[in-house]
């Protein structure tokens, strides 16, 4: 059975709904102080605006994937009651984003497969080690995989 291709607009609307859920959860949260809550909410709303009102050259599925990845990074990499509530609300609302742990996936596979994984690993490797999600050996493995990915993609704009 062929899967229907999802259009840019459908993905943008799905992302906008997910952002609305995230903003509601963040606003109701007592975990964050306003000095950290406000920038998170502003970023969420900026991503929503960029998705729903893209510049013409960015109205492509590849572009919306970057926005989805950027938006979901926090919700994939964190673990607390608000994060669990976010994923539960997405499910209840029929929003089919998949919860991923990119670091564990890449460590298990032993290779960074695309720019999305590369960006995620580069952005999160230091914090993951600092908070104990990964150990020194895993940090070394990931660093090697980052180098391998960069070597495979020499000449491309990373």
C-alpha positions, 0 to 999 in steps of 0.5 A: 500500500502506498503511503500518501505524501504529506505536503508542506502545508500539512506538515506546517499545520501539524507543526503549528498544532504541536507548537500550540500544545507545547506553549500551553504546557510551558505556560502551565508549568511551574518547573521553569522561571519566566526568564527561561520560559519566555525565550522557550515560548518565543522560540516555539512561536517563531518556529510556528510563524516560520512554518506557516508563513515561509519565505518562498524559497523555504516552502519545501518539505526539506525546510519544514523538516529542519523546523520540526527537528529544531522544535522537537529537540527539547521534547526528545532530549528531555525527560520530566512530567511536562515532556511526558504530557507533551507526547501524550497530548500529541498522541491524543490530538492525532499528531504523529511525531515520533519521540526519538533519542538520537544519541542512543540511536546513533550509538547503537547504529555506530554511524551518523546517517544524515544532517539532522542527526549530525546537527542534533549530536553536535548540539547535544553531546556536551550537555549529554555528557555533563548530565550523565546521559552518556559516559566518556567512552560514548562521547569519544565514539560520538566524536569519532562519528562526527569526524567520520560524517564530516569527512564523508561530506567534505565539500558539502555545506554542513 
